Amino acid sequence: MDARVRSLKIAKEDRLDNQKSDGRIPWLMALALGIACVWLAYRDDEIMAKFGFDRPSPDANKTVVNADKAVVTNSAMPNASADSSAPSVPVAQSSNQSNSTERSTSPNPIALESRGYVIAKHQVLVSPQVSGRILSLNIEEGRRVVKGEILAEVERTEYQADYDQTRATLLRSKAELTELETGSRPQEIAGALADLQEQEEVLVQLESEFKRMKDAIKSNSISMTEFEQAQSGYLSSRKRVEKLRQSHSMMKEGPRKERIEVARAAVIQAEANLDKSKWRLENCTLRAPISGTILKKNAEEGNLVNPVAFSGSTSVCDIADLSDLEIDLNIQERDVSKVYVNQQCEVRSEAFPKRVYKGTVSRLMPIADRAKGAIPVRVAVKVPEDEEGVYLKPEMSAIVVFFGNSSQ
């Protein structure tokens, strides 16, 4: 057993050789790592040279470190990059801040930058005022129209008939009123007087006959029936004379005031009905309520339109003035103190970032959005006539840069 144990022992010389070989491994690994670092550095220089980049010098690094403290004050200067004496902007600066610095044209510092959406300040849903079938349609998306231009024609046969009928009624009412206000003609008054005088002559004759009959009845020369007939004729003639006398007097005085007032009321009613029928007839022609651009077309020729069915939610077309736009933004509550009415801004659409438009904060909404923790803000933008609907379109996203006061 001892012999077998001694045979398993490692000789001292072998142990020393193994220890020497194990000690060389770390040095070999360190050498390989150094070679790899040198090779990577060489490759990095080749890559930078390929894309046109130069490795910054130690002095440039010092400039970057020192400029890091001044970036807050110099980042808002519009022409800092063009000034050779100004310190260079650090590479670690955020992209939004550096872009705003390069693109800004205002001498005031940038207070805030936010993203919103373009909306039309004046957008109208053009709906019909009367119901009927569309006979003609002059609507095309993107076409610019002026206020009062004809957009559509609705069938007007029924409304024309109503207008003619109410117009005739008005003419009749006016004629009746004129007749009452003018009174009776002189010929009519003279005719009434002649009838009265004729009946008075008849009355005189009947009165004489009645007196004779009265004397005759006393002598029993006539019957009672004949006496009663003579008496009835005389009394009837007296009543007729009195009636004609009153009629002649009323004809001279003219009609009653109450009848004239009734006739005047009838004229006013007829005029109101005529105005209503005229309004309906005129609204068979659908005109542009404002000058602007047609955004959407919602009807075709031959369609039946009904203003009750539209109820303001749908329209024949949508028109907006694209020269007077607004940017709808939601400013976080923590930043809303940086925004105020009439604040100067710059507006760029994300689709055309090189197109810059001047803007002004028109209003801050009176109520906040609890879900977003923000205040809705509107920025007014004026667009030149030749660029309407070209670079800024409703519902497009836009970036708004708010400038602070240089004295702040």
Stockholm file with secondary structure:
# STOCKHOLM 1.0

chainA/1-408         MDARVRSLKIAKEDRLDNQKSDGRIPWLMALALGIACVWLAYRDDEIMAKFGFDRPSPDANKTVVNADKAVVTNSAMPNASADSSAPSVPVAQSSNQSNSTERSTSPNPIALESRGYVIAKHQVLVSPQVSGRILSLNIEEGRRVVKGEILAEVERTEYQADYDQTRATLLRSKAELTELETGSRPQEIAGALADLQEQEEVLVQLESEFKRMKDAIKSNSISMTEFEQAQSGYLSSRKRVEKLRQSHSMMKEGPRKERIEVARAAVIQAEANLDKSKWRLENCTLRAPISGTILKKNAEEGNLVNPVAFSGSTSVCDIADLSDLEIDLNIQERDVSKVYVNQQCEVRSEAFPKRVYKGTVSRLMPIADRAKGAIPVRVAVKVPEDEEGVYLKPEMSAIVVFFGNSSQ
#=GR chainA/1-408 SS CHHHHHHHSCCHHHHHHHHHHHHHHHHHHHHHHHHHHHHHHHHHHHHHHHTTCCCCCHHHHHHHHHHHHHHHHHTTCTTTTTCTTSCCCCTTSCHHHHHHHHHCCCSSCEEEEEEEEEEESSEEEECCSSCEEEEEECCCTTCEECTTCEEEEECCHHHHHHHHHHHHHHHHHHHHHHHHHHCCCHHHHHHHHHHHHHHHHHHHHHHHHHHHHHHHHHTTCSCHHHHHHHHHHHHHHHHHHHHHHHHHHHHHHCSCHHHHHHHHHHHHHHHHHHHHHHHHHHTTEEECSSSEEEEEECCCTTCEECHHHHTTTSCSEEEECTTEEEEEEEEETTTGGGCCTTCEEEEEESSCTTCCEEEEEEEECSSCBTTTTEEEEEEEEECCGGGBTTTBCTTCEEEEEEECCTTC
#=GC SS_cons         CHHHHHHHSCCHHHHHHHHHHHHHHHHHHHHHHHHHHHHHHHHHHHHHHHTTCCCCCHHHHHHHHHHHHHHHHHTTCTTTTTCTTSCCCCTTSCHHHHHHHHHCCCSSCEEEEEEEEEEESSEEEECCSSCEEEEEECCCTTCEECTTCEEEEECCHHHHHHHHHHHHHHHHHHHHHHHHHHCCCHHHHHHHHHHHHHHHHHHHHHHHHHHHHHHHHHTTCSCHHHHHHHHHHHHHHHHHHHHHHHHHHHHHHCSCHHHHHHHHHHHHHHHHHHHHHHHHHHTTEEECSSSEEEEEECCCTTCEECHHHHTTTSCSEEEECTTEEEEEEEEETTTGGGCCTTCEEEEEESSCTTCCEEEEEEEECSSCBTTTTEEEEEEEEECCGGGBTTTBCTTCEEEEEEECCTTC
//
